[in-house]
Amino acid sequence: MGDLKAVIQAGGKGTRLAPYSTVLPKALMPIGDGTVVDNLIEQFVQAGVREVIITVSTFGPLIRSYCGDGSRWGVSISYLGEDEPLGTIGPLAALRERLDGPFFVTNSDVYTDLDLNRVLEFHDTHPGPLTVVLTPQTVNIPYGVLSYTEGRVTGFQEKPTEKFHVSTGIYCMSPEVFEFIPDSGPFGFDELMAVMLEKERPVNAFEHTGRWVDIGRIEDLRRAQTQLTTLMDGMGDDVAAL
């Protein structure tokens, strides 16, 4: 088994973050004193990752310039260019020979306080090639919701609240997952899930109840920045009290 590795998927165009994403990729959006990718790489380092592979496309030169060879984090960083959009999972096909042990995969627009050591331990103790990190999300529906059958109302809820568990865009995988990934071409996480469930292969779920923000939208980026500012202010108050 090789050293622990991680893949950051930064090949997307970030259209939901326009106009910011016309200048910067999501991975380089500012959060606190650093960027989204700083936070991700620091978490990887804490989990024992020594090699990070970043998939890039349009903003490849900017990401390469910022992250370099990874030496300032104490990791080795290499890059995989996407000539065409390959989806969430598709780029992994070109890495199947390099990912020879358990590895992390994450989107580049994720800000979280997740402890990846716990995820790795969970993955190691639960048989299966894939562990998906989930987080609970509450959706408030601002309308009266009706159910009906054959033209007649059978139920009514006024502005209901629904709770779901959603993918955080963070995964731990073992090389066996390549059995379900095509050798080339676009391939999304939804397609991987469909294939694995159809073949009745175990997909493990690790629930994270801490901080998690998908910064794919402007309002979410601002929320992540606010959360970190509040956290740092609280830490400052704690230090001042000592």
C-alpha positions in Angstrom: 0.0 0.0 0.0 1.3 3.4 -0.9 1.2 6.7 1.1 -2.2 8.1 1.8 -3.3 10.3 -1.1 -6.1 12.8 -1.8 -7.7 14.2 -5.0 -9.2 17.7 -5.1 -11.6 18.1 -8.0 -11.0 21.7 -9.2 -11.9 21.3 -12.9 -15.3 22.9 -12.8 -16.2 26.3 -14.2 -18.0 27.5 -11.0 -20.8 29.2 -13.0 -23.0 29.4 -9.9 -20.4 31.8 -8.3 -20.4 34.2 -11.2 -19.3 37.0 -11.4 -16.6 36.0 -8.8 -15.7 32.8 -10.7 -14.9 34.7 -13.9 -11.8 35.9 -12.1 -11.0 33.2 -9.5 -11.7 29.4 -9.3 -13.8 28.2 -6.4 -10.7 26.6 -4.9 -9.1 30.0 -4.5 -12.0 31.9 -3.0 -10.9 33.7 0.2 -11.9 32.2 3.5 -10.4 33.9 6.6 -6.7 34.4 6.1 -6.5 31.8 3.4 -8.6 30.1 0.7 -10.8 27.1 0.3 -8.0 25.0 -0.9 -5.8 26.0 2.1 -8.4 24.7 4.4 -8.8 21.4 2.5 -5.0 20.7 2.2 -4.5 21.5 5.9 -7.2 19.0 6.8 -5.5 16.4 4.5 -2.2 17.0 6.2 -3.8 16.4 9.7 -5.1 13.1 8.4 -1.7 12.0 7.2 -2.0 12.7 3.5 1.4 13.1 1.8 0.4 13.4 -1.8 -2.4 15.6 -3.3 -3.6 15.5 -6.9 -5.6 18.5 -8.1 -7.7 18.1 -11.3 -7.7 21.4 -13.2 -9.1 22.9 -16.4 -9.7 26.6 -17.3 -8.1 28.0 -14.1 -5.3 25.5 -14.1 -2.5 28.1 -14.3 -3.9 30.1 -11.4 -4.2 27.0 -9.2 -0.8 25.8 -10.1 0.7 29.2 -9.3 -1.0 29.4 -5.9 -0.5 25.8 -4.7 2.9 25.1 -6.4 4.5 21.8 -5.5 2.8 21.7 -2.0 6.0 22.2 -0.1 4.6 25.0 2.1 2.1 22.5 3.4 4.6 19.7 3.6 2.9 17.6 0.9 3.6 16.8 -2.7 1.1 18.3 -5.2 0.7 17.3 -8.8 -1.9 18.2 -11.3 -4.2 16.5 -13.8 -5.5 18.5 -16.7 -9.1 18.0 -18.0 -9.3 18.7 -21.7 -13.1 18.1 -21.5 -15.5 18.2 -18.5 -15.3 14.7 -16.9 -17.8 15.1 -14.1 -17.1 14.4 -10.4 -15.7 10.9 -10.8 -14.5 10.7 -14.4 -11.0 12.2 -13.7 -10.2 9.4 -11.3 -9.9 7.0 -14.3 -6.6 8.4 -15.3 -5.3 7.9 -11.7 -6.2 4.3 -11.2 -2.5 3.2 -11.3 -1.5 5.9 -8.8 -4.2 5.4 -6.2 -3.0 2.1 -4.8 -4.5 2.4 -1.3 -7.4 4.2 0.5 -7.7 7.7 -0.7 -9.8 10.8 -0.2 -11.7 12.6 -3.0 -13.3 16.0 -2.4 -14.9 18.8 -4.4 -12.9 22.1 -4.4 -15.9 24.2 -3.1 -16.2 22.6 0.3 -15.6 24.4 3.6 -15.9 22.2 6.7 -14.4 21.3 10.1 -14.6 17.6 9.3 -12.0 15.3 11.0 -10.8 13.2 8.2 -9.0 10.9 10.6 -12.4 9.7 11.8 -13.6 9.2 8.2 -10.5 7.1 7.4 -11.0 5.0 10.5 -14.6 4.5 9.7 -13.8 3.5 6.1 -11.1 1.0 7.3 -13.6 -0.7 9.7 -16.5 -0.9 7.3 -16.2 -3.2 4.3 -16.8 -1.6 0.9 -14.9 0.5 -1.7 -16.7 3.8 -1.0 -17.6 5.9 2.1 -19.7 9.0 1.5 -19.6 11.8 4.0 -23.1 13.0 4.7 -24.5 15.9 6.7 -28.1 16.6 7.8 -29.8 19.5 6.1 -33.2 21.1 6.9 -35.3 22.4 4.1 -38.2 24.9 4.9 -40.9 24.8 2.3 -42.7 28.2 2.4 -46.0 27.0 1.0 -48.9 24.9 2.0 -48.2 21.4 0.7 -51.1 19.1 -0.4 -51.1 15.4 -1.3 -53.9 14.2 -3.6 -55.2 11.1 -5.3 -57.5 11.0 -8.3 -58.4 14.7 -8.0 -59.2 14.6 -4.2 -57.0 16.1 -1.5 -55.8 13.4 1.0 -53.5 15.5 3.2 -52.3 19.0 4.0 -49.3 20.5 5.7 -48.7 24.2 6.2 -45.2 25.2 5.4 -43.6 21.9 6.4 -39.9 21.4 7.3 -38.2 18.4 5.8 -34.8 17.0 6.9 -32.5 15.2 4.5 -29.0 13.8 4.5 -26.9 15.2 1.7 -23.5 14.4 0.3 -20.9 16.8 1.4 -18.8 16.2 -1.7 -16.2 14.4 0.4 -15.5 10.7 0.0 -13.0 8.0 1.1 -12.4 5.3 -1.5 -10.4 2.1 -1.9 -8.9 1.0 -5.3 -11.8 -1.5 -5.7 -14.0 1.4 -6.6 -12.3 1.5 -10.1 -14.3 -1.7 -10.9 -17.3 0.7 -11.3 -15.6 3.6 -13.1 -15.2 3.6 -16.9 -11.7 3.9 -18.4 -12.5 7.2 -20.0 -15.1 9.9 -20.6 -17.4 11.9 -18.3 -18.7 10.1 -15.2 -20.6 11.7 -12.3 -21.0 10.7 -8.7 -24.7 10.1 -9.3 -23.7 7.5 -12.0 -21.3 5.8 -9.6 -24.0 5.5 -7.0 -26.4 4.1 -9.5 -24.0 1.4 -10.7 -22.9 0.4 -7.2 -26.4 0.2 -5.8 -27.6 -1.7 -8.9 -24.8 -4.2 -8.3 -25.7 -4.3 -4.6 -22.2 -3.3 -3.6 -21.9 -1.6 -0.1 -21.8 2.1 0.0 -20.9 3.3 3.5 -22.2 6.6 5.0 -20.3 8.6 7.6 -22.4 11.4 9.1 -20.8 14.7 9.9 -22.8 17.1 12.1 -20.3 19.9 12.4 -19.7 22.9 10.1 -20.1 22.3 6.4 -20.7 24.9 3.6 -20.9 24.2 -0.1 -19.6 27.5 -1.5 -21.0 26.9 -5.0 -23.2 30.0 -4.6 -22.3 33.6 -3.6 -24.5 33.5 -0.5 -22.9 30.3 0.6 -19.4 31.8 0.2 -20.4 34.7 2.4 -21.9 32.3 5.0 -18.6 30.4 5.2 -16.7 33.7 5.6 -19.0 34.8 8.3 -18.7 31.5 10.1 -15.0 31.6 10.1 -14.9 35.3 11.3 -17.2 34.4 14.2 -15.1 31.4 15.1 -11.9 33.4 15.0 -13.5 36.2 17.1 -14.5 33.6 19.7 -11.0 32.2 19.8 -9.6 35.7 20.3 -12.0 36.2 23.3 -10.8 32.9 24.8 -7.2 33.9 24.5 -7.9 37.3 26.0 -9.5 35.7 29.0 -6.4 33.6 29.9 
